[in-house]
Amino acid sequence: PDSLAEAYLEFNEDTLFTAWVGCNKLSGTYIIKGPTIKFSIRDTALAACPNNEIESWFVKLLEQRVSYFGIDEKVLYLKDVAANIVFDCSRKKDEEIKAQSSQK
């Protein structure tokens, strides 16, 4: 898929991450060493969804293709072993972050 406009990937300081691609909330761990990043999904049981194909693709992308990352301004680039960009996402706007914090 070229666009996952509603998807998100959220990193926590404790090497945990969460992601949502359209139906199931995914979670797992990440390890960063220099410019490399390795994802491991903890939740492997995905509920049946109309777009489960996209979620399966996303899980494979994170676990099997992503090897490197880069950050440019407020954009995160996930790259494969040949440094090809395979996924990019923008940081949430500060207003969105403040609104979520006030809802907790």
N, C-alpha and C positions, 0 to 999 in steps of 0.2 A: 504493500500500500504506500502511495506517495504521501498521503496526508492522514494523520491521526489527530485532528484538531481538538478533540475532546480528551485525548489521552494525557496522562501525566506520569511523571517519574519524580519521586520525592526522596531526597537523601537525608538521613539522620546522622548525627555526629557519632553514634555508636556503631557504625558500619552496617546499619540496617537500612533498607530502602523499601518503599512501597510504590506500586504502580497500578494504574487503572487504564485499560485499553478499550473499555466499552461494556463489560459485563461483570467480570470478576475482579476483585481487588487482589493483586499479587503482592507478595512480600518475600524478602530474602536478605541476603548479605552481599556486601561488596568489599573488595580489597583493592586499595590503591597503592602501587609502588612506582614512584616516579611518574612517567606518562602512561603506565599500564593500569588497566582496571579489569577486574574479574568479578562477574556476577554469579550468584548461586540462588536459584529460586527455592524457597522452602515450601510454598504451597504448590503442590503438583496436581491436586484434584480440582479440575475446572468444571464448574457447573455448565450444563448444556445451555448454549446461548446462540442466537442467530448469527453472531459474528465471532463464534469460537475459533474459526479459522484464523482470524486476525490475531487473537490472543495466543494461539499456538505458534504462529509466526513470530510474534514479539518475544515469547519465551525462548525460542530457538535463537533468535537474533541476539538476545542478551547473553545467553549461556554458551553459545557455540561460535558466534561470529565476532562479537565485540572483544577487542584486545587492548585498544588504546582510547584515550579521550583527549579532548582539547577544549579550551574555553576561550571565546572571543567576545569581549564586551559582556553581554548577558545571554550568550548562546552556548549551550553545551553540545559538543560534537562527539559522538561515539564512532569509533573507527575500527575497521577490521585489521588483520595482521599486515596487510599491504598499505595501511594508512588511508584507505578509501573511507569516506564518510558514509556510514550505513544508517545513521539516525541522528537527527539534531532536534533540539528543543530549546525554547526560550524560557527564561526565568519569569516567574509570576511578577506581575506589577506590584509595587510596594503597597498600593491600595488594597489589592486582593489579599496580601499577606496580613495586613492590619485587620481587615474584616474577618478573616478566619481566626485570628488570635482573639478577637473580642467575642467570638461566638463560643469559645471553649470555656 
